[in-house]
Every structure is written in C-alpha cells, then in structure tokens.
C-alpha cells in the first residue's frame, strides 16, 4: 500500500487499509494449524477436505488473514519522484 496518508512516514496505516488481514491485537491467542495434502506437487486438500486450487488458496488466505499473517513494515531503498 502506498500513497495518500502513507506518503508521510510518520503516519500509521489506517485500519481500513488492511482488507485481508486482522490487526494483530484482534487475532486469536492460540496458533492456527493447517494441513495441506499434495498429489504430484499440486495442493488438493486443506485440513482433510478436498478442494480445487482456487478454493484452497481462498481458504488459506482467510485463515492467514484471521491470524494477522501478511502484515509487514517495509522501507524502500529508492527515491520516488526524481
């Protein structure tokens, strides 16, 4: 995410900037465990339930987001606008 309010490095991202991930303060206190089954290198099941690839990734994204996975702070090593 970039631009607008985030162009000023003193500003924290607003809560609505995060669509897929929960605030770490609002995530479960216990870890989530997932089991992915592969056939010939292709994921075919999640937690014992057979799923097509798109559905499997969507469910993994939901589990990860609900647990705050995917939020990072990032500093670029380049100049913008020059």
N, C-alpha and C positions, 0 to 999 in steps of 0.2 A: 504494500500500500504506500502510496506516495502522493504528494501534492496537497493543496489546501492547508488545513491546520497543521499537517505533518511537515510542512516545509520549515517550520520553526522547530529546531531540535529540543527546545525547552518544553514543548507541548507533548503530553502523553496522547496516544491514540484514543479517540473516544470509543466507548463501549460498542457503539453501532458499527464501528469499522470492522469488527470481527463477526463474520456471518457464520462460519463453520465451527468456531472453537469457543468454548466457555471460558470465562475468567477463571484462572487457577483457584481463586478463593471460593468459587462456586462448584468445584468439581468434587467427586466422591473422595472420602478419606482412604478408601481401600483401592488397590490396583484392579484394573480390568485385565482379564486374561482371555486371549483368543487362540483358537486352534485352526490353522488353515491346512486343508488337505490338498495335495497336488497330485496330478496324474501327468506323467511325462513333462514335468515342469510347468504345467498350467494349473492355476488355482481353481478348484472345482467345488469346494465346500468350506463353510465357515461354521465353527462350533458344531460340527456334525450334520449341518443342514446343506444339502446340495443346492448350489446357486450358479446362475450364469455369471460371467465375468463382470458385467456392469453392476448387477445387483450385489455381488460380493464386495466390490470396491465401494459402492454406496454405503453398505452396512459398515465396512471398516472405517470409512470417513466419519460416520455418525458416532461410532464407538470412540474413535480417536478424539473427535471434537468435544464429545461429552466429558472427556478426561483431560482437556486442555492441551492435547498434543498439537503441535504445529505453530505455537506462538514463540517467536524469537525476537531478539533485538539485533539489529543489523546496522553496521556502519560501512558505508561505501568508501572506496579508495579512489574516487574520481571527482572531478569538478563538473558541475552542471551549469549549463547556460553560458559557457565561454566559447 
